Amino acid sequence: MRAGDELPPLEVPITRTLIVSGAIASRDYQDVHHDADLARQKGSPDIFMNILTTNGLVGRYITDHFGPTAVLRKVAIRLGAPNYPGDTMVLTGRVEEIDGGTATVRVTGANGIGEHVTGTVTVTVSEGPA
């Protein structure tokens, strides 16, 4: 791994099931994540993904790439355009910095209306058992 390396993109279909199950799994019972009628009453065109689900998907993207010895040290993300059902989020990444076995990766997740998530992830990759 070297600074400047690009991670392959990961396409994540945004389904109602993904949005609702992610909200339930993270104990986020806000109605905008599971009730389309109430979400519309609050000004959203539909339910939308919560930040904890996005955070999990970003973590999965990094650990899938770096393998089973990868340990997430820091995840700093910011949400932008909502993830609505029926869209696809494409996660991309670029290694920004390397310090020994630790990498800082800039991550972006874009959907049909813009950037859903941007941020950085610091990950350590060991060579295996000591």
The first five atom37 places (N, CA, C, CB, O) and aatype in JSON, in Angstrom:
{
  "aatype": [12, 1, 0, 7, 3, 6, 10, 14, 14, 10, 6, 19, 14, 9, 16, 1, 16, 10, 9, 19, 15, 7, 0, 9, 0, 15, 1, 3, 18, 5, 3, 19, 8, 8, 3, 0, 3, 10, 0, 1, 5, 11, 7, 15, 14, 3, 9, 13, 12, 2, 9, 10, 16, 16, 2, 7, 10, 19, 7, 1, 18, 9, 16, 3, 8, 13, 7, 14, 16, 0, 19, 10, 1, 11, 19, 0, 9, 1, 10, 7, 0, 14, 2, 18, 14, 7, 3, 16, 12, 19, 10, 16, 7, 1, 19, 6, 6, 9, 3, 7, 7, 16, 0, 16, 19, 1, 19, 16, 7, 0, 2, 7, 9, 7, 6, 8, 19, 16, 7, 16, 19, 16, 19, 16, 19, 15, 6, 7, 14, 0],
  "atom_mask": [
    [1, 1, 1, 1, 1],
    [1, 1, 1, 1, 1],
    [1, 1, 1, 1, 1],
    [1, 1, 1, 0, 1],
    [1, 1, 1, 1, 1],
    [1, 1, 1, 1, 1],
    [1, 1, 1, 1, 1],
    [1, 1, 1, 1, 1],
    [1, 1, 1, 1, 1],
    [1, 1, 1, 1, 1],
    [1, 1, 1, 1, 1],
    [1, 1, 1, 1, 1],
    [1, 1, 1, 1, 1],
    [1, 1, 1, 1, 1],
    [1, 1, 1, 1, 1],
    [1, 1, 1, 1, 1],
    [1, 1, 1, 1, 1],
    [1, 1, 1, 1, 1],
    [1, 1, 1, 1, 1],
    [1, 1, 1, 1, 1],
    [1, 1, 1, 1, 1],
    [1, 1, 1, 0, 1],
    [1, 1, 1, 1, 1],
    [1, 1, 1, 1, 1],
    [1, 1, 1, 1, 1],
    [1, 1, 1, 1, 1],
    [1, 1, 1, 1, 1],
    [1, 1, 1, 1, 1],
    [1, 1, 1, 1, 1],
    [1, 1, 1, 1, 1],
    [1, 1, 1, 1, 1],
    [1, 1, 1, 1, 1],
    [1, 1, 1, 1, 1],
    [1, 1, 1, 1, 1],
    [1, 1, 1, 1, 1],
    [1, 1, 1, 1, 1],
    [1, 1, 1, 1, 1],
    [1, 1, 1, 1, 1],
    [1, 1, 1, 1, 1],
    [1, 1, 1, 1, 1],
    [1, 1, 1, 1, 1],
    [1, 1, 1, 1, 1],
    [1, 1, 1, 0, 1],
    [1, 1, 1, 1, 1],
    [1, 1, 1, 1, 1],
    [1, 1, 1, 1, 1],
    [1, 1, 1, 1, 1],
    [1, 1, 1, 1, 1],
    [1, 1, 1, 1, 1],
    [1, 1, 1, 1, 1],
    [1, 1, 1, 1, 1],
    [1, 1, 1, 1, 1],
    [1, 1, 1, 1, 1],
    [1, 1, 1, 1, 1],
    [1, 1, 1, 1, 1],
    [1, 1, 1, 0, 1],
    [1, 1, 1, 1, 1],
    [1, 1, 1, 1, 1],
    [1, 1, 1, 0, 1],
    [1, 1, 1, 1, 1],
    [1, 1, 1, 1, 1],
    [1, 1, 1, 1, 1],
    [1, 1, 1, 1, 1],
    [1, 1, 1, 1, 1],
    [1, 1, 1, 1, 1],
    [1, 1, 1, 1, 1],
    [1, 1, 1, 0, 1],
    [1, 1, 1, 1, 1],
    [1, 1, 1, 1, 1],
    [1, 1, 1, 1, 1],
    [1, 1, 1, 1, 1],
    [1, 1, 1, 1, 1],
    [1, 1, 1, 1, 1],
    [1, 1, 1, 1, 1],
    [1, 1, 1, 1, 1],
    [1, 1, 1, 1, 1],
    [1, 1, 1, 1, 1],
    [1, 1, 1, 1, 1],
    [1, 1, 1, 1, 1],
    [1, 1, 1, 0, 1],
    [1, 1, 1, 1, 1],
    [1, 1, 1, 1, 1],
    [1, 1, 1, 1, 1],
    [1, 1, 1, 1, 1],
    [1, 1, 1, 1, 1],
    [1, 1, 1, 0, 1],
    [1, 1, 1, 1, 1],
    [1, 1, 1, 1, 1],
    [1, 1, 1, 1, 1],
    [1, 1, 1, 1, 1],
    [1, 1, 1, 1, 1],
    [1, 1, 1, 1, 1],
    [1, 1, 1, 0, 1],
    [1, 1, 1, 1, 1],
    [1, 1, 1, 1, 1],
    [1, 1, 1, 1, 1],
    [1, 1, 1, 1, 1],
    [1, 1, 1, 1, 1],
    [1, 1, 1, 1, 1],
    [1, 1, 1, 0, 1],
    [1, 1, 1, 0, 1],
    [1, 1, 1, 1, 1],
    [1, 1, 1, 1, 1],
    [1, 1, 1, 1, 1],
    [1, 1, 1, 1, 1],
    [1, 1, 1, 1, 1],
    [1, 1, 1, 1, 1],
    [1, 1, 1, 1, 1],
    [1, 1, 1, 0, 1],
    [1, 1, 1, 1, 1],
    [1, 1, 1, 1, 1],
    [1, 1, 1, 0, 1],
    [1, 1, 1, 1, 1],
    [1, 1, 1, 0, 1],
    [1, 1, 1, 1, 1],
    [1, 1, 1, 1, 1],
    [1, 1, 1, 1, 1],
    [1, 1, 1, 1, 1],
    [1, 1, 1, 0, 1],
    [1, 1, 1, 1, 1],
    [1, 1, 1, 1, 1],
    [1, 1, 1, 1, 1],
    [1, 1, 1, 1, 1],
    [1, 1, 1, 1, 1],
    [1, 1, 1, 1, 1],
    [1, 1, 1, 1, 1],
    [1, 1, 1, 1, 1],
    [1, 1, 1, 0, 1],
    [1, 1, 1, 1, 1],
    [1, 1, 1, 1, 1]
  ],
  "atom_positions": [
    [[0.84, -1.16, 0.0], [0.0, 0.0, 0.0], [0.89, 1.23, 0.0], [-0.96, 0.0, 1.2], [1.9, 1.29, 0.7]],
    [[0.47, 2.21, -0.81], [1.24, 3.45, -0.96], [0.28, 4.64, -1.0], [2.11, 3.41, -2.25], [-0.88, 4.51, -1.41]],
    [[0.78, 5.78, -0.58], [-0.02, 7.0, -0.72], [-0.35, 7.2, -2.19], [0.74, 8.24, -0.14], [0.5, 7.02, -3.06]],
    [[-1.57, 7.56, -2.45], [-2.04, 7.74, -3.83], [-2.78, 6.55, -4.38], [0.0, 0.0, 0.0], [-3.48, 6.68, -5.39]],
    [[-2.66, 5.38, -3.73], [-3.4, 4.2, -4.2], [-4.9, 4.45, -4.13], [-3.02, 2.95, -3.36], [-5.41, 4.99, -3.15]],
    [[-5.59, 4.04, -5.19], [-7.05, 4.14, -5.25], [-7.66, 2.8, -4.86], [-7.54, 4.58, -6.68], [-7.19, 1.75, -5.31]],
    [[-8.68, 2.83, -4.03], [-9.42, 1.62, -3.7], [-10.46, 1.39, -4.78], [-10.09, 1.72, -2.29], [-10.99, 2.35, -5.33]],
    [[-10.76, 0.13, -5.1], [-11.8, -0.11, -6.09], [-13.15, 0.35, -5.56], [-11.86, -1.6, -6.48], [-13.41, 0.27, -4.36]],
    [[-14.02, 0.84, -6.44], [-15.33, 1.31, -5.98], [-16.2, 0.15, -5.49], [-16.05, 2.06, -7.12], [-16.06, -0.99, -5.93]],
    [[-17.1, 0.47, -4.56], [-18.08, -0.48, -4.06], [-19.46, 0.11, -4.27], [-17.84, -0.82, -2.55], [-19.76, 1.18, -3.75]],
    [[-20.3, -0.58, -5.03], [-21.66, -0.14, -5.26], [-22.57, -0.76, -4.21], [-22.14, -0.51, -6.69], [-22.59, -1.98, -4.03]],
    [[-23.33, 0.09, -3.53], [-24.25, -0.35, -2.49], [-25.67, 0.04, -2.9], [-23.88, 0.27, -1.09], [-26.01, 1.22, -2.87]],
    [[-26.5, -0.93, -3.3], [-27.9, -0.61, -3.61], [-28.61, -0.14, -2.34], [-28.62, -1.84, -4.23], [-28.54, -0.8, -1.3]],
    [[-29.29, 0.99, -2.42], [-30.0, 1.53, -1.27], [-31.45, 1.04, -1.33], [-29.93, 3.11, -1.24], [-32.26, 1.54, -2.11]],
    [[-31.74, 0.07, -0.49], [-33.08, -0.51, -0.44], [-33.79, -0.06, 0.83], [-33.02, -2.06, -0.52], [-33.15, 0.38, 1.79]],
    [[-35.1, -0.19, 0.83], [-35.87, 0.09, 2.05], [-35.4, -0.82, 3.18], [-37.38, -0.09, 1.81], [-35.25, -0.39, 4.32]],
    [[-35.17, -2.07, 2.85], [-34.73, -3.04, 3.86], [-33.41, -2.61, 4.48], [-34.6, -4.44, 3.24], [-33.25, -2.69, 5.7]],
    [[-32.46, -2.17, 3.67], [-31.17, -1.71, 4.2], [-31.36, -0.52, 5.13], [-30.21, -1.34, 3.04], [-30.78, -0.48, 6.21]],
    [[-32.16, 0.45, 4.71], [-32.38, 1.65, 5.52], [-33.04, 1.3, 6.84], [-33.24, 2.67, 4.75], [-32.58, 1.73, 7.9]],
    [[-34.13, 0.53, 6.79], [-34.88, 0.21, 8.01], [-34.08, -0.71, 8.92], [-36.22, -0.45, 7.66], [-34.02, -0.49, 10.13]],
    [[-33.45, -1.74, 8.35], [-32.69, -2.67, 9.19], [-31.48, -2.0, 9.82], [-32.24, -3.89, 8.37], [-31.13, -2.3, 10.96]],
    [[-30.84, -1.08, 9.1], [-29.72, -0.34, 9.67], [-30.16, 0.55, 10.83], [0.0, 0.0, 0.0], [-29.46, 0.66, 11.83]],
    [[-31.32, 1.18, 10.67], [-31.84, 2.02, 11.75], [-32.21, 1.17, 12.97], [-33.08, 2.81, 11.27], [-31.91, 1.55, 14.1]],
    [[-32.84, 0.04, 12.74], [-33.21, -0.84, 13.86], [-31.96, -1.38, 14.55], [-34.1, -2.01, 13.36], [-31.87, -1.38, 15.78]],
    [[-30.99, -1.84, 13.76], [-29.77, -2.42, 14.34], [-29.01, -1.41, 15.19], [-28.86, -2.95, 13.22], [-28.35, -1.78, 16.16]],
    [[-29.09, -0.14, 14.82], [-28.37, 0.9, 15.57], [-29.29, 1.59, 16.59], [-27.78, 1.93, 14.61], [-28.92, 2.61, 17.18]],
    [[-30.47, 1.03, 16.78], [-31.46, 1.55, 17.75], [-31.85, 3.0, 17.49], [-30.92, 1.42, 19.17], [-32.07, 3.78, 18.41]],
    [[-31.91, 3.34, 16.22], [-32.34, 4.69, 15.81], [-33.78, 4.57, 15.34], [-31.4, 5.29, 14.68], [-34.04, 4.19, 14.2]],
    [[-34.71, 4.9, 16.21], [-36.12, 4.72, 15.92], [-36.79, 5.98, 15.38], [-36.84, 4.27, 17.16], [-38.01, 6.09, 15.39]],
    [[-35.99, 6.94, 14.92], [-36.58, 8.14, 14.32], [-37.46, 7.73, 13.14], [-35.47, 9.13, 13.86], [-37.05, 6.93, 12.3]],
    [[-38.66, 8.28, 13.09], [-39.63, 7.87, 12.07], [-39.15, 8.11, 10.64], [-40.93, 8.59, 12.29], [-39.59, 7.42, 9.73]],
    [[-38.27, 9.08, 10.42], [-37.8, 9.37, 9.06], [-36.96, 8.24, 8.48], [-36.98, 10.66, 9.07], [-36.65, 8.25, 7.28]],
    [[-36.59, 7.25, 9.3], [-35.8, 6.12, 8.83], [-36.64, 4.86, 8.6], [-34.7, 5.82, 9.82], [-36.1, 3.83, 8.19]],
    [[-37.97, 4.94, 8.86], [-38.78, 3.74, 8.66], [-40.22, 4.01, 8.23], [-38.8, 2.94, 9.9], [-40.9, 3.08, 7.79]],
    [[-40.72, 5.23, 8.34], [-42.11, 5.53, 8.02], [-42.17, 6.58, 6.92], [-42.87, 6.02, 9.28], [-41.96, 7.77, 7.17]],
    [[-42.45, 6.14, 5.69], [-42.43, 7.04, 4.53], [-43.45, 8.17, 4.67], [-42.69, 6.26, 3.24], [-43.15, 9.31, 4.32]],
    [[-44.64, 7.87, 5.17], [-45.66, 8.92, 5.32], [-45.19, 10.01, 6.28], [-46.98, 8.31, 5.81], [-45.31, 11.2, 5.98]],
    [[-44.67, 9.61, 7.44], [-44.19, 10.61, 8.4], [-42.96, 11.35, 7.88], [-43.85, 9.93, 9.74], [-42.79, 12.54, 8.15]],
    [[-42.1, 10.66, 7.13], [-40.94, 11.33, 6.53], [-41.42, 12.42, 5.56], [-40.02, 10.32, 5.8], [-40.86, 13.51, 5.54]],
    [[-42.45, 12.1, 4.77], [-42.99, 13.1, 3.83], [-43.63, 14.27, 4.57], [-44.02, 12.44, 2.89], [-43.49, 15.42, 4.16]],
    [[-44.32, 13.98, 5.67], [-44.92, 15.05, 6.48], [-43.85, 16.01, 7.01], [-45.72, 14.45, 7.65], [-44.12, 17.18, 7.26]],
    [[-42.64, 15.49, 7.19], [-41.54, 16.32, 7.71], [-40.7, 16.93, 6.59], [-40.65, 15.48, 8.62], [-39.66, 17.53, 6.85]],
    [[-41.16, 16.78, 5.33], [-40.5, 17.46, 4.22], [-39.55, 16.62, 3.39], [0.0, 0.0, 0.0], [-38.94, 17.13, 2.45]],
    [[-39.39, 15.34, 3.72], [-38.51, 14.46, 2.94], [-39.35, 13.71, 1.9], [-37.76, 13.47, 3.88], [-40.49, 13.36, 2.18]],
    [[-38.81, 13.45, 0.73], [-39.58, 12.71, -0.26], [-39.79, 11.24, 0.11], [-38.9, 12.8, -1.6], [-40.66, 10.58, -0.46]],
    [[-39.0, 10.72, 1.05], [-39.09, 9.31, 1.43], [-38.26, 9.11, 2.7], [-38.6, 8.36, 0.26], [-37.66, 10.05, 3.21]],
    [[-38.23, 7.86, 3.2], [-37.33, 7.55, 4.3], [-35.89, 7.71, 3.81], [-37.58, 6.1, 4.85], [-35.65, 7.69, 2.6]],
    [[-34.96, 7.86, 4.73], [-33.56, 8.0, 4.32], [-32.65, 7.34, 5.36], [-33.18, 9.49, 4.14], [-33.03, 7.16, 6.51]],
    [[-31.44, 6.98, 4.91], [-30.47, 6.26, 5.72], [-29.94, 7.12, 6.85], [-29.32, 5.77, 4.85], [-29.73, 8.32, 6.7]],
    [[-29.71, 6.48, 8.01], [-29.13, 7.2, 9.15], [-27.6, 7.15, 9.09], [-29.63, 6.6, 10.48], [-27.02, 6.35, 8.36]],
    [[-26.97, 8.01, 9.88], [-25.51, 8.12, 9.85], [-24.82, 6.87, 10.37], [-25.07, 9.32, 10.67], [-23.72, 6.53, 9.91]],
    [[-25.44, 6.16, 11.32], [-24.79, 4.96, 11.85], [-24.71, 3.86, 10.81], [-25.54, 4.46, 13.08], [-23.74, 3.11, 10.78]],
    [[-25.72, 3.75, 9.96], [-25.67, 2.77, 8.87], [-24.58, 3.17, 7.88], [-27.05, 2.65, 8.15], [-23.8, 2.33, 7.43]],
    [[-24.53, 4.44, 7.55], [-23.48, 4.93, 6.66], [-22.1, 4.66, 7.25], [-23.65, 6.44, 6.39], [-21.2, 4.2, 6.55]],
    [[-21.94, 4.93, 8.53], [-20.67, 4.69, 9.2], [-20.27, 3.21, 9.08], [-20.75, 5.11, 10.69], [-19.11, 2.89, 8.81]],
    [[-21.23, 2.32, 9.28], [-20.96, 0.89, 9.15], [-20.56, 0.51, 7.74], [0.0, 0.0, 0.0], [-19.66, -0.32, 7.55]],
    [[-21.21, 1.09, 6.74], [-20.87, 0.79, 5.35], [-19.48, 1.3, 4.99], [-21.91, 1.4, 4.4], [-18.75, 0.64, 4.25]],
    [[-19.11, 2.46, 5.51], [-17.76, 2.99, 5.28], [-16.74, 2.05, 5.92], [-17.62, 4.44, 5.86], [-15.73, 1.72, 5.3]],
    [[-17.0, 1.62, 7.15], [-16.1, 0.67, 7.81], [-15.97, -0.62, 7.05], [0.0, 0.0, 0.0], [-14.86, -1.15, 6.9]],
    [[-17.08, -1.14, 6.57], [-17.05, -2.37, 5.76], [-16.21, -2.18, 4.5], [-18.49, -2.8, 5.38], [-15.43, -3.05, 4.13]],
    [[-16.38, -1.04, 3.85], [-15.62, -0.75, 2.63], [-14.12, -0.83, 2.9], [-16.0, 0.64, 2.08], [-13.37, -1.42, 2.12]],
    [[-13.69, -0.23, 3.99], [-12.27, -0.21, 4.32], [-11.78, -1.6, 4.72], [-11.99, 0.79, 5.45], [-10.75, -2.06, 4.21]],
    [[-12.48, -2.28, 5.61], [-12.01, -3.59, 6.07], [-12.11, -4.65, 4.97], [-12.81, -4.05, 7.29], [-11.28, -5.56, 4.92]],
    [[-13.09, -4.55, 4.08], [-13.13, -5.47, 2.95], [-11.89, -5.31, 2.07], [-14.41, -5.24, 2.11], [-11.35, -6.29, 1.56]],
    [[-11.45, -4.07, 1.91], [-10.27, -3.81, 1.07], [-8.97, -4.25, 1.75], [-10.2, -2.33, 0.72], [-8.14, -4.91, 1.13]],
    [[-8.8, -3.89, 3.01], [-7.53, -4.14, 3.69], [-7.44, -5.52, 4.34], [-7.31, -3.1, 4.73], [-6.36, -5.92, 4.76]],
    [[-8.54, -6.24, 4.42], [-8.5, -7.62, 4.86], [-8.77, -7.85, 6.34], [0.0, 0.0, 0.0], [-9.03, -6.91, 7.09]],
    [[-8.69, -9.12, 6.73], [-9.11, -9.51, 8.08], [-8.23, -9.01, 9.21], [-9.18, -10.99, 8.16], [-8.64, -9.05, 10.37]],
    [[-7.03, -8.53, 8.92], [-6.18, -7.99, 9.99], [-6.36, -6.48, 10.15], [-4.71, -8.31, 9.72], [-5.71, -5.87, 11.0]],
    [[-7.22, -5.88, 9.34], [-7.43, -4.43, 9.41], [-8.18, -4.06, 10.68], [-8.21, -3.94, 8.17], [-9.16, -4.7, 11.06]],
    [[-7.7, -3.0, 11.32], [-8.35, -2.47, 12.52], [-8.63, -0.98, 12.28], [-7.46, -2.68, 13.81], [-7.71, -0.2, 12.04]],
    [[-9.9, -0.61, 12.35], [-10.26, 0.79, 12.2], [-9.83, 1.54, 13.45], [-11.78, 0.95, 11.95], [-10.22, 1.17, 14.56]],
    [[-9.05, 2.59, 13.28], [-8.55, 3.39, 14.4], [-9.35, 4.67, 14.57], [-7.09, 3.71, 14.21], [-9.55, 5.14, 15.69]],
    [[-9.8, 5.24, 13.46], [-10.57, 6.48, 13.51], [-11.43, 6.57, 12.26], [-9.64, 7.72, 13.65], [-10.95, 6.33, 11.15]],
    [[-12.69, 6.93, 12.44], [-13.6, 7.17, 11.33], [-14.19, 8.56, 11.54], [-14.74, 6.07, 11.24], [-14.88, 8.81, 12.53]],
    [[-13.91, 9.47, 10.62], [-14.41, 10.85, 10.7], [-15.17, 11.14, 9.41], [-13.25, 11.88, 10.93], [-14.56, 11.43, 8.38]],
    [[-16.51, 11.08, 9.48], [-17.32, 11.27, 8.27], [-18.31, 12.41, 8.47], [-18.06, 9.97, 7.91], [-18.64, 12.8, 9.59]],
    [[-18.77, 12.91, 7.34], [-19.78, 13.96, 7.31], [-20.81, 13.58, 6.25], [-19.15, 15.37, 7.01], [-20.46, 13.17, 5.15]],
    [[-22.09, 13.73, 6.6], [-23.15, 13.42, 5.64], [-23.49, 14.63, 4.78], [-24.4, 12.93, 6.38], [-23.37, 15.78, 5.21]],
    [[-23.92, 14.33, 3.56], [-24.38, 15.36, 2.63], [-25.75, 14.98, 2.1], [0.0, 0.0, 0.0], [-26.73, 15.0, 2.84]],
    [[-25.82, 14.63, 0.82], [-27.08, 14.27, 0.18], [-27.63, 12.97, 0.78], [-26.89, 14.11, -1.36], [-26.88, 12.02, 0.96]],
    [[-28.92, 12.93, 1.1], [-29.49, 11.73, 1.7], [-29.44, 10.52, 0.77], [-30.93, 11.99, 2.11], [-29.45, 10.65, -0.45]],
    [[-29.39, 9.34, 1.38], [-29.53, 8.07, 0.65], [-30.99, 7.65, 0.74], [-28.59, 6.95, 1.23], [-31.48, 7.29, 1.81]],
    [[-31.69, 7.7, -0.4], [-33.1, 7.3, -0.47], [-33.22, 5.92, -1.11], [-33.92, 8.34, -1.27], [-32.34, 5.51, -1.86]],
    [[-34.31, 5.21, -0.82], [-34.54, 3.9, -1.45], [-34.56, 4.02, -2.97], [-35.86, 3.28, -0.94], [-35.05, 5.0, -3.53]],
    [[-34.01, 3.01, -3.62], [-34.01, 2.97, -5.08], [-32.75, 3.54, -5.71], [0.0, 0.0, 0.0], [-32.54, 3.39, -6.91]],
    [[-31.92, 4.19, -4.93], [-30.68, 4.76, -5.45], [-29.54, 3.78, -5.21], [-30.37, 6.14, -4.77], [-29.74, 2.72, -4.62]],
    [[-28.37, 4.11, -5.66], [-27.16, 3.33, -5.41], [-26.1, 4.29, -4.91], [-26.67, 2.57, -6.71], [-25.88, 5.36, -5.49]],
    [[-25.43, 3.9, -3.82], [-24.29, 4.69, -3.34], [-23.03, 3.99, -3.82], [-24.31, 4.83, -1.76], [-22.89, 2.78, -3.68]],
    [[-22.11, 4.76, -4.38], [-20.83, 4.22, -4.82], [-19.75, 4.79, -3.91], [-20.55, 4.57, -6.32], [-19.49, 5.99, -3.89]],
    [[-19.12, 3.88, -3.15], [-18.02, 4.27, -2.26], [-16.71, 4.2, -3.02], [-17.98, 3.37, -1.01], [-16.43, 3.22, -3.72]],
    [[-15.9, 5.23, -2.88], [-14.55, 5.25, -3.46], [-13.58, 5.72, -2.38], [-14.48, 6.18, -4.73], [-13.98, 6.37, -1.42]],
    [[-12.32, 5.38, -2.57], [-11.33, 5.76, -1.57], [-9.96, 5.96, -2.19], [0.0, 0.0, 0.0], [-9.65, 5.42, -3.25]],
    [[-9.15, 6.74, -1.49], [-7.78, 7.01, -1.92], [-6.9, 7.07, -0.69], [-7.69, 8.34, -2.75], [-7.21, 7.79, 0.26]],
    [[-5.81, 6.33, -0.71], [-4.86, 6.36, 0.4], [-4.17, 7.72, 0.38], [-3.83, 5.18, 0.31], [-3.5, 8.08, -0.59]],
    [[-4.33, 8.47, 1.47], [-3.75, 9.81, 1.56], [-2.37, 9.79, 2.19], [-4.67, 10.72, 2.36], [-1.48, 10.54, 1.79]],
    [[-2.2, 8.92, 3.19], [-0.95, 8.93, 3.96], [-0.69, 7.54, 4.52], [-1.01, 9.98, 5.11], [-1.62, 6.81, 4.86]],
    [[0.6, 7.18, 4.61], [1.04, 5.92, 5.2], [2.04, 6.24, 6.3], [1.67, 4.96, 4.12], [2.95, 7.06, 6.11]],
    [[1.87, 5.6, 7.44], [2.83, 5.73, 8.54], [3.03, 4.33, 9.11], [2.32, 6.76, 9.65], [2.25, 3.88, 9.95]],
    [[4.06, 3.66, 8.66], [4.26, 2.26, 9.06], [3.13, 1.4, 8.51], [0.0, 0.0, 0.0], [2.89, 1.38, 7.3]],
    [[2.43, 0.7, 9.4], [1.31, -0.13, 8.99], [-0.03, 0.56, 9.1], [0.0, 0.0, 0.0], [-1.07, -0.09, 9.06]],
    [[-0.01, 1.9, 9.24], [-1.25, 2.66, 9.38], [-1.46, 3.53, 8.16], [-1.22, 3.52, 10.66], [-0.55, 4.22, 7.7]],
    [[-2.68, 3.49, 7.64], [-3.02, 4.28, 6.46], [-4.18, 5.21, 6.81], [-3.4, 3.37, 5.26], [-5.06, 4.87, 7.6]],
    [[-4.15, 6.39, 6.21], [-5.29, 7.31, 6.26], [-5.9, 7.32, 4.87], [-4.87, 8.77, 6.73], [-5.22, 7.61, 3.88]],
    [[-7.18, 6.99, 4.81], [-7.88, 6.86, 3.53], [-8.99, 7.9, 3.45], [-8.46, 5.43, 3.36], [-9.82, 8.0, 4.35]],
    [[-8.99, 8.67, 2.37], [-10.1, 9.6, 2.11], [-11.19, 8.8, 1.42], [-9.65, 10.83, 1.22], [-10.94, 8.12, 0.43]],
    [[-12.41, 8.88, 1.96], [-13.55, 8.11, 1.44], [-14.65, 9.05, 1.01], [-14.07, 7.11, 2.51], [-14.93, 10.06, 1.66]],
    [[-15.27, 8.7, -0.12], [-16.45, 9.43, -0.62], [-17.5, 8.4, -1.01], [-16.09, 10.37, -1.83], [-17.19, 7.37, -1.62]],
    [[-18.74, 8.69, -0.67], [-19.86, 7.86, -1.1], [-20.85, 8.74, -1.82], [0.0, 0.0, 0.0], [-21.47, 9.61, -1.21]],
    [[-21.01, 8.53, -3.11], [-21.89, 9.36, -3.92], [-23.11, 8.57, -4.37], [-21.14, 9.91, -5.15], [-23.04, 7.37, -4.6]],
    [[-24.24, 9.29, -4.47], [-25.46, 8.69, -5.0], [-25.96, 9.54, -6.16], [-26.56, 8.55, -3.89], [-25.23, 10.42, -6.63]],
    [[-27.17, 9.31, -6.61], [-27.69, 10.02, -7.77], [-27.91, 11.5, -7.59], [0.0, 0.0, 0.0], [-28.05, 12.23, -8.57]],
    [[-27.92, 11.98, -6.33], [-28.14, 13.41, -6.12], [-26.91, 14.14, -5.6], [-29.28, 13.61, -5.16], [-26.95, 15.36, -5.43]],
    [[-25.84, 13.42, -5.34], [-24.61, 14.08, -4.89], [-23.79, 13.22, -3.96], [0.0, 0.0, 0.0], [-23.93, 12.0, -3.94]],
    [[-22.94, 13.88, -3.2], [-22.09, 13.17, -2.24], [-22.88, 12.93, -0.96], [-20.8, 13.96, -1.93], [-23.3, 13.87, -0.28]],
    [[-23.08, 11.65, -0.64], [-23.79, 11.28, 0.59], [-22.87, 11.36, 1.79], [-24.38, 9.86, 0.47], [-23.27, 11.85, 2.85]],
    [[-21.63, 10.89, 1.63], [-20.69, 10.87, 2.75], [-19.3, 11.21, 2.25], [-20.7, 9.49, 3.44], [-18.88, 10.79, 1.17]],
    [[-18.58, 11.98, 3.07], [-17.17, 12.27, 2.81], [-16.45, 12.18, 4.14], [-16.96, 13.69, 2.14], [-17.04, 12.4, 5.2]],
    [[-15.18, 11.85, 4.08], [-14.4, 11.81, 5.31], [-13.12, 11.03, 5.17], [0.0, 0.0, 0.0], [-12.67, 10.71, 4.07]],
    [[-12.54, 10.73, 6.33], [-11.31, 9.95, 6.36], [-11.43, 8.81, 7.35], [-10.11, 10.84, 6.72], [-12.15, 8.89, 8.35]],
    [[-10.7, 7.75, 7.05], [-10.64, 6.58, 7.92], [-9.16, 6.27, 8.14], [-11.4, 5.35, 7.31], [-8.38, 6.2, 7.19]],
    [[-8.8, 6.08, 9.4], [-7.45, 5.65, 9.74], [-7.54, 4.17, 10.07], [-6.84, 6.48, 10.93], [-8.33, 3.76, 10.92]],
    [[-6.71, 3.37, 9.39], [-6.75, 1.92, 9.53], [-5.34, 1.39, 9.71], [-7.43, 1.27, 8.31], [-4.4, 1.84, 9.05]],
    [[-5.21, 0.43, 10.61], [-3.94, -0.25, 10.81], [-4.06, -1.66, 10.28], [-3.53, -0.25, 12.31], [-5.05, -2.35, 10.53]],
    [[-3.04, -2.08, 9.56], [-3.02, -3.43, 8.99], [-1.77, -4.13, 9.51], [-3.06, -3.39, 7.42], [-0.65, -3.7, 9.23]],
    [[-1.97, -5.21, 10.26], [-0.83, -5.95, 10.78], [-0.44, -7.04, 9.79], [-1.15, -6.57, 12.17], [-1.22, -7.4, 8.91]],
    [[0.76, -7.54, 9.94], [1.26, -8.58, 9.07], [0.73, -9.96, 9.45], [2.78, -8.59, 9.09], [0.99, -10.94, 8.76]],
    [[0.0, -10.04, 10.54], [-0.52, -11.32, 11.01], [-0.19, -11.51, 12.48], [0.0, 0.0, 0.0], [0.29, -10.58, 13.13]],
    [[-0.42, -12.7, 13.01], [-0.17, -12.93, 14.44], [1.3, -12.75, 14.79], [-0.62, -14.34, 14.83], [2.19, -13.11, 14.02]],
    [[1.54, -12.18, 15.97], [2.92, -11.95, 16.43], [3.51, -13.2, 17.0], [2.98, -10.84, 17.47], [4.67, -13.2, 17.43]]
  ]
}
